[in-house]
Every structure is written in structure tokens, then in C-alpha cells.
């Protein structure tokens, strides 16, 4: 039985992809005003949903995702 070999550049591609995704997530997070009320500010809400969607693709465990999220929400 033969195994398929990964291309030699695969780890580099994955590293670059993760780095670029994190950079994109940081740019999105930076556009959300500190203390924004996501129930009232629809633009901030849209940005937060975009950020959470990306995080959901990369971090499958919901509890871990909440802990590691770039955006921390406070209930009032």
C-alpha cells in the first residue's frame, strides 16, 4: 500500500494561510468600536458575525472558541 505524500511546501502554505487569516481577523476586530452595543450597532454586529464565522471555521469546540475569541462580549 502506498501513501500519498504531501507536497514539500504544504506546511509553508498552511502557516501562511493561518497567518493571513489571523491578520484578516485582527483587521475586522479593529473596526469594532470598544464597548459597542451589538444589539444597537448593526455595522458592529455585522463585523462581529464575520469574525465569529471565521473563528467557527478554525476552532470547532464552542467553549474553546469562546475562550480564544478575539472579541469578548459582556452581558449587561
N, C-alpha and C positions, 0 to 999 in steps of 0.2 A: 504494500500500500504506500503510495507516495503522498506527501503532504504538500499543500500549496505553500509556497514561500511568499512572505510579504516583500514588496519592493523595498530596497535598501533605504529609500528616502521616506518611507511611511512614518517612522517616529518623528521626523522633522516636520512633516506635513501636519501631523496631529498636534504637535507643540505649537506650530504657527497658528493653526486653526483655533485652538483654545485661547491663545494669547490675543488674537484678533477679536474673538467673541467676547472676552473679558473687557477689552478696550471699548467695544461697542456698548456693552452693558454699563460701563462706567460713564460713557457719554450720555446715555439715556438717564441714568441716575442723577447726573449733574444737572439735568434740565428740570428735575422735580424740585420745586421750592421747599426749603426746610420748613416743616410744620404745615405743609399743605393739607387741606381737608379734602380727601379723595372723594367724599360724598358730594362736595360742592364744586370742586375744581375739576371740570371734565377733561381738560388738557392734561393735568397731572394724573388723573385717573387712567387716561389712555396710555400715558408713558409708563405708569406703574404696571399696567396689564401687559404691555410689551416686554418689560423687564422680567416680570414673573413668568411669562411664556417661555422666554429663553432659559431661565433657571429651571423650569419644569422639564425642558428637554435634556438638560445636563445632569440634574440631581433628581433621581426618581423617588427617593424616600421623602415624603412630605414633611416629616418632623425635622430631618436634617436640612432640607431645603429652607424651611422657615428659619432655622438657626443660622445658616450660612448666607442668607439673602443679603444683597447689597442694600435693600430697602427694608427698614424696620418700621412697622406700624404700631402706633399706640392707640388702644381703645380708650375712649373717653366716656 
